[in-house]
Amino acid sequence: MILETIKKVIEKSGKSRYVIAKESGVSQSQLCKAMQGKDLCCETADMLCKYFGLELVKSKGKK
């Protein structure tokens, strides 16, 4: 679910992967993996979430 959200935010940002990589510190190869729906390490996902201003919150319906 996190990966899907990151992918959507990247697509909607209108920025190239090159620009996102330079500004976020995440490599272009990792961004390519994200766009292909492949697994990302927690550190990369965290960097992208911070870059795009995303925050993880616990769902009220699940424990």
trRosetta pair geometry for C-beta under 8 A, 3 or more apart (Angstrom, degrees):
i j d omega theta_ij theta_ji phi_ij phi_ji
1 4 5.7 -50 -147 33 32 113
1 5 6.6 32 153 -18 63 105
2 5 5.7 -57 -154 36 33 111
2 6 6.3 32 151 -19 67 106
2 45 5.9 46 137 -165 131 134
2 49 7.7 -41 -166 -73 110 121
2 56 7.3 -18 -103 -96 118 107
3 6 5.7 -52 -146 36 33 112
3 7 6.3 36 154 -22 65 106
3 34 6.5 -154 -154 -146 87 77
3 37 6.5 99 139 -144 128 55
3 39 7.5 -87 -83 -116 148 38
3 40 6.4 158 -104 11 103 108
3 45 7.3 -72 -81 -110 70 119
4 7 5.7 -54 -148 35 30 114
4 8 6.5 30 154 -18 64 106
4 37 7.8 23 -83 -120 68 92
5 8 5.8 -56 -150 36 31 110
5 9 6.3 29 154 -18 65 107
5 54 6.6 128 135 -141 124 148
6 9 5.8 -58 -148 37 30 110
6 10 6.4 33 154 -21 65 105
6 34 5.7 -78 115 -167 122 128
6 40 7.6 -38 69 12 164 155
6 45 6.6 -110 -57 -138 153 79
6 48 5.2 50 -142 125 123 140
6 49 7.1 -73 -91 -69 105 71
6 52 7.4 162 -130 22 69 151
6 54 7.3 -107 -87 9 72 166
7 10 5.8 -54 -151 33 29 112
7 11 6.5 28 153 -17 64 107
7 34 5.9 -170 -81 153 79 86
7 35 6.0 132 -132 -112 95 45
7 37 6.9 -2 -72 -81 154 68
8 11 5.7 -56 -149 37 31 111
8 12 6.1 20 158 -11 67 112
9 12 5.9 -60 -141 44 29 105
9 13 6.2 47 155 -44 63 101
9 48 8.0 137 79 161 129 104
9 52 4.8 62 154 -166 144 158
9 54 6.7 -99 -56 -57 166 127
10 13 5.8 -45 -151 10 28 119
10 15 7.8 -89 -158 63 62 91
10 17 7.7 30 -172 -94 122 77
10 20 6.6 10 -133 -97 95 168
10 31 7.0 155 -136 -158 148 99
10 34 6.7 115 -19 114 156 126
10 35 6.6 -105 97 -82 148 93
10 48 7.8 -35 -64 -161 106 125
10 52 7.9 -88 -64 -75 59 143
11 35 7.9 124 -63 -123 90 97
13 20 7.0 87 95 -81 157 119
13 52 7.2 -98 -80 -114 126 109
15 19 4.5 -113 -176 81 105 127
15 20 5.2 123 112 -53 124 89
15 23 7.9 -50 180 23 155 139
16 19 4.8 98 56 5 80 98
16 20 7.1 -147 95 -1 43 87
17 20 5.6 -55 -144 42 35 112
17 21 6.0 41 154 -25 68 107
17 28 5.3 91 138 -138 113 88
17 31 4.5 158 -151 115 107 146
17 32 6.9 51 -156 -61 159 71
17 35 7.6 -69 -89 -28 128 141
18 21 5.8 -56 -149 34 26 113
18 22 6.5 22 156 -15 62 108
18 28 6.5 1 -91 -94 53 124
19 22 5.9 -57 -148 38 30 109
19 23 6.1 15 160 -8 67 114
20 23 6.1 -65 -140 46 26 102
20 24 5.5 0 171 2 67 122
20 26 7.0 -28 136 60 90 109
20 31 6.0 120 92 -110 125 147
20 51 7.2 94 -161 147 84 151
21 24 6.5 -65 -125 48 17 94
21 25 7.8 -135 -178 50 49 2
21 26 5.8 -103 -122 82 61 65
21 27 6.1 23 -143 -161 115 19
21 28 4.6 -37 -72 -64 156 71
21 31 5.9 -99 -69 -16 96 138
23 51 6.7 113 115 -148 96 120
24 47 5.7 110 167 150 101 101
24 48 6.3 34 -172 -98 151 55
24 50 7.9 138 -145 78 94 87
24 51 3.9 -20 -111 -90 109 152
25 47 5.9 -107 74 -165 101 137
26 30 5.0 -108 176 81 96 130
26 31 6.0 112 118 -54 114 90
26 44 5.6 95 -128 -149 112 87
26 47 5.2 157 -63 104 103 132
26 48 5.9 16 -42 -66 158 88
26 51 7.5 -91 -5 -20 118 152
27 30 4.7 97 61 4 83 101
27 31 7.1 -145 100 -3 47 85
28 31 5.4 -52 -149 37 39 114
28 32 6.3 46 150 -24 67 101
29 32 5.5 -47 -149 32 34 116
29 33 6.6 40 149 -21 62 101
30 33 5.5 -47 -151 32 36 116
30 34 6.6 39 149 -21 64 102
30 40 6.4 79 -170 -128 97 102
30 44 5.0 -134 -174 -144 140 143
31 34 5.5 -51 -151 33 35 114
31 35 6.4 32 152 -17 66 105
32 35 5.8 -57 -148 38 31 109
32 36 6.4 24 153 -14 65 110
33 36 5.8 -64 -148 42 29 107
33 38 4.3 -80 -168 68 85 116
33 39 7.4 -44 164 68 121 39
33 40 6.2 139 108 -81 119 80
34 37 7.8 45 177 -68 31 22
34 38 7.3 -84 -67 55 23 72
34 40 5.6 18 -83 -60 90 129
34 44 7.8 -148 -60 140 117 122
34 48 7.1 121 -103 -80 162 167
40 44 4.5 -117 180 85 109 121
40 45 4.8 131 101 -55 125 90
40 48 7.7 -20 164 8 165 136
41 44 5.0 92 58 9 78 102
41 45 7.1 -150 93 -3 39 90
42 45 5.7 -59 -147 41 33 111
42 46 6.0 36 154 -23 67 108
43 46 5.6 -55 -148 36 28 113
43 47 6.4 30 153 -21 63 104
44 47 5.7 -51 -148 33 32 112
44 48 6.5 27 155 -14 65 106
45 48 5.9 -58 -149 39 31 108
45 49 6.2 34 153 -21 66 107
46 49 5.7 -53 -145 36 30 112
46 50 6.4 29 156 -17 64 105
47 50 5.9 -56 -150 38 29 109
47 51 6.3 32 152 -23 64 108
48 51 5.5 -51 -144 35 33 115
48 52 6.2 9 164 1 67 110
48 54 7.6 5 120 31 73 127
49 52 6.4 -69 -144 50 25 93
49 54 4.1 -94 -149 72 76 103
49 55 7.1 124 172 -75 113 29
49 56 7.2 -14 -155 -34 156 87
50 53 7.6 30 -173 -74 28 31
50 54 7.8 -72 -41 47 22 72
58 62 7.9 -136 180 76 80 81
59 62 4.7 35 83 33 118 98
